[in-house]
Amino acid sequence: ALDAMHAASLASAAALPLAAFYNDAINEQMVTTDSVMRADFRRWRARAGFSFCEHAFVLDAASKQAVLKLDAVIQMHNEFENAVIQSVFTRGAPSPFLVLR
């Protein structure tokens, strides 16, 4: 239902401001409860069920910032793990520079 309202608002000449779609209860839970945000983020990335991250128009700027921060932390963790695994197989620390031989 929210998707339909949001799409209708975007198509209308008199579009509602984005703040009209923000949900304070959802935003409070997303920002203050880390486990709620992480679970919602996992569902969104796995495309498994409903996720507020998929319907970002209900999230305010603080909630979106928290989701982006979580995504950045997860990406940094994955890159670190990949670097450690690569260093084990190449028997040396990975170089941040392009080495031409």
C-alpha positions as CSV (number, residue, x, y, z in Angstrom):
1,A,0.0,0.0,0.0
2,L,2.8,2.4,0.8
3,D,4.5,1.6,-2.5
4,A,1.3,2.5,-4.4
5,M,0.9,5.8,-2.5
6,H,4.6,6.7,-3.0
7,A,4.3,5.9,-6.8
8,A,1.1,7.9,-7.1
9,S,2.7,10.8,-5.3
10,L,5.7,10.8,-7.6
11,A,3.5,10.6,-10.7
12,S,1.3,13.5,-9.5
13,A,1.9,17.1,-10.4
14,A,1.3,17.9,-6.7
15,A,3.7,15.4,-5.2
16,L,3.8,15.0,-1.4
17,P,7.1,15.9,0.3
18,L,9.2,12.8,1.2
19,A,8.8,13.6,4.9
20,A,5.1,12.8,4.5
21,F,6.1,9.1,4.2
22,Y,8.6,9.0,7.1
23,N,7.5,6.7,9.9
24,D,8.8,7.9,13.3
25,A,8.3,4.5,15.0
26,I,10.2,2.6,12.4
27,N,13.0,5.2,12.2
28,E,13.4,5.2,16.0
29,Q,13.7,1.4,16.0
30,M,16.2,1.4,13.1
31,V,18.5,4.0,14.7
32,T,18.3,3.0,18.4
33,T,18.1,-0.8,18.1
34,D,21.1,-2.2,16.2
35,S,19.7,-5.8,16.0
36,V,16.5,-4.5,14.3
37,M,18.5,-2.7,11.7
38,R,21.0,-5.6,11.1
39,A,18.1,-8.1,10.7
40,D,16.3,-5.8,8.3
41,F,19.5,-5.2,6.3
42,R,20.2,-8.9,6.1
43,R,16.6,-9.5,4.7
44,W,17.1,-6.8,2.2
45,R,20.5,-8.1,1.0
46,A,19.2,-11.6,0.8
47,R,15.9,-10.5,-0.8
48,A,14.2,-12.7,1.8
49,G,10.9,-11.2,2.9
50,F,9.8,-7.7,3.7
51,S,12.5,-5.1,4.5
52,F,12.2,-1.4,5.2
53,C,15.6,-0.9,3.4
54,E,13.7,-1.9,0.2
55,H,11.1,0.8,0.9
56,A,13.6,3.5,1.8
57,F,11.1,6.3,1.4
58,V,9.7,5.5,4.9
59,L,13.2,6.1,6.4
60,D,14.5,9.5,7.4
61,A,18.1,10.7,6.8
62,A,19.4,9.4,10.2
63,S,18.1,5.9,9.5
64,K,19.5,5.9,5.9
65,Q,22.8,7.0,7.3
66,A,22.8,4.2,9.8
67,V,22.1,1.7,7.0
68,L,24.9,3.1,4.9
69,K,27.3,2.9,7.9
70,L,26.4,-0.7,8.5
71,D,26.9,-1.5,4.8
72,A,30.3,0.2,4.9
73,V,31.3,-1.8,8.1
74,I,30.3,-5.1,6.5
75,Q,32.2,-4.3,3.2
76,M,35.3,-3.4,5.2
77,H,35.0,-6.6,7.2
78,N,34.7,-8.7,4.0
79,E,37.6,-6.9,2.4
80,F,39.8,-7.5,5.5
81,E,38.9,-11.2,5.4
82,N,39.7,-11.4,1.7
83,A,43.1,-9.7,2.3
84,V,43.9,-12.1,5.1
85,I,43.1,-15.1,3.0
86,Q,45.0,-13.7,0.1
87,S,48.1,-13.1,2.3
88,V,48.0,-16.7,3.5
89,F,48.0,-18.0,-0.1
90,T,50.6,-15.6,-1.4
91,R,52.8,-15.8,1.7
92,G,53.0,-12.1,2.3
93,A,51.2,-9.0,3.1
94,P,49.1,-7.6,0.3
95,S,50.5,-4.5,-1.3
96,P,48.2,-1.5,-1.7
97,F,50.3,-0.5,-4.7
98,L,50.4,-1.7,-8.2
99,V,53.6,-3.7,-8.6
100,L,54.9,-3.9,-12.2
101,R,57.6,-6.5,-12.9
